[in-house]
Amino acid sequence: MKNLYLLLSAAFLFTMSGFSQNARFSQIWTAPIQFNPSLTGRFDGQIRFCNLNSWQKSDRPVPNKVNHENYTLDIKIGKYRSNGDERPSGKSKENYVAAKDPSLAKFTPNKGYWSIGFNYYHYGSPTTCIDGKFYSGSIARHFYSLSNRYYGFGGQMTYAVGELNTNRGLLSQYDNEIIGGGFHVSTNQRNRYALKRNIINKVNYIDYNAGAYYGLVTESVMFEVAYAMSHLFYPLNGFFPDADKPSLRHRTTASTILRVKFNNRLGLIQRNIYWKEGMYLKSRNENGDSTQAISIWSGVEFVKINPIRDQNISAGLYFRSFRTLIPFLSLNLNRSVNLRYSYETTAFSSKKYTAYTTKRHELALIIYKKRYSTIGTKFYKKLNLW
């Protein structure tokens, strides 16, 4: 256990020293393909569909609202883990066959499976000047070399389309905390065109992303770490003609999941996600842009162990960058349907100190095909907590 916590600490020290569509969802872990393509197909079942909606508002620089929506469909291909997402006993195929369990006999631990995924992300509103759409396709390969260890790799291609229209909203009303990002408007351009109407520009680009993960699980503890890099080839993303040709700098994300045996009634999941925009692999001082957008989600969830019914609730509490508070509820209606709700608000602000005014309501609907069990069933053998 001591070594596990050292590994967890080291992973986040690395991300802090290492690291642009900005992360604007509260429950970003509900749309894992958006920040790491290797997590495509990391779920219990054969097919998963997710719709995540976020209603965001901010009071600065003026009262403003932006809606975000994300649709995900990922599918496992070929022979996947047919006994669900819990850890079976034994380390070889012979052990599974000897167990005389048909579902275990179908599982070959050293081969794993392929998965593909499709993701659509959109942000915008009738009163905001920037509208962004992102169409993504991803592929991932998952391996189970031993019964308690697993890893995977994935790649993704994204086609992005952005529109700047100051007839909907002025650039002076632009709030980076609720606008999704992915498209470039410099500070000088915002100041120059802050109050101008009739500016309509469109831009599109193709982006490439890659990621990987590794995990291990025992009855007492489960640990998983994942890492991804996006904008691999610096796609051009400027709305205005510019001599320096603004481009998306690398995004890096790192995530960890730690599941600890709490007691026989409740299970605990501790989750961290680190997202950093704006890193060059070599110096680009001539670009004049040193801004790096950073978000860190950290929190815990409590899950009811081995619920009697498929209808059950789990709850959690997250922080984003230690500035906002995110209460989180997850409701399993049955093995196939999961609803998730979260509300994000300023954690430490007051009337005298209003450095951050963003608020977010989010609702997700997740539908599974051939899901083996709800999250609390055989919880201390779970391999997959996404």
Secondary structure by P-SEA (a helix, b strand, c coil): caaaaaaaaaaaaaaaacccccccccccccccccccccccccccccbbbbbbbbbbbbcccccbbbbbbbbbbbbbccccccccccccccccaaaaaaacccccccccccccccccbbbbbbbbcccccbbbbbbbbbcccccccccccccccccbbbbbbbbbbcccccccccccccccccccccaaaaaaccccccbbbbbbbbbbbbccccccccccbbbbbbbbcccccccccccccccccccccbbbbbbbbbbccccccbbbbbbbbbbbccccccccccccccbbbbbbbbbbbbbbcccccccccccccccccccbbbbbbbbcccccbbbbbbbbccccccccccccbbbbbbbbbbbbcccccccccccccccccc
